[in-house]
């Protein structure tokens, strides 16, 4: 059934931004967005937020995110983005003050 899924509770700020980005991208696709896209978008948003946290921690330790992160966060995120027909993004983590 077509329609925009409700924003799930418990998304942090990074996950919420990714949720909004994926919903907007999905809405521009010819087939549109469906209510049952919600769980997939939520999974991608949580995986993206997890990666942002890894990047911040790596910077604090003076490492690159790739040195600290395994591929475990990325695989579900990329698979879900492709299933939705959305473009995966790389977190742009700014230096914390």
C-alpha positions, 0 to 999 in steps of 0.5 A: 500500500502506498503512503509514507511510513511513520517515523519510528520512535527511538531514532537518534539525530543521525538516524533521523536525518538519514530516515528523512533523506531516504524517504525523500529519495524514495518518494521521487522514484517512479513507483513511489514509497510504500508503508511497508518500506518503513522497516527497511528505511529504519534499518538503514537509518540505524546502520548509518547512525552506527557508522557515524558513531564509529567515525566520531570514536575513530577521530577521537582515537586518531584513527580512520573510520576504516581502521576501526569499522568492520564491514558489518555496519555497511553490508545491511545498509548498502543492501537495504539502500539497493533494495529501496533503489536509494543511493547509499551515502558515506557519513560526513562526520565533522570534528567535535569541539 
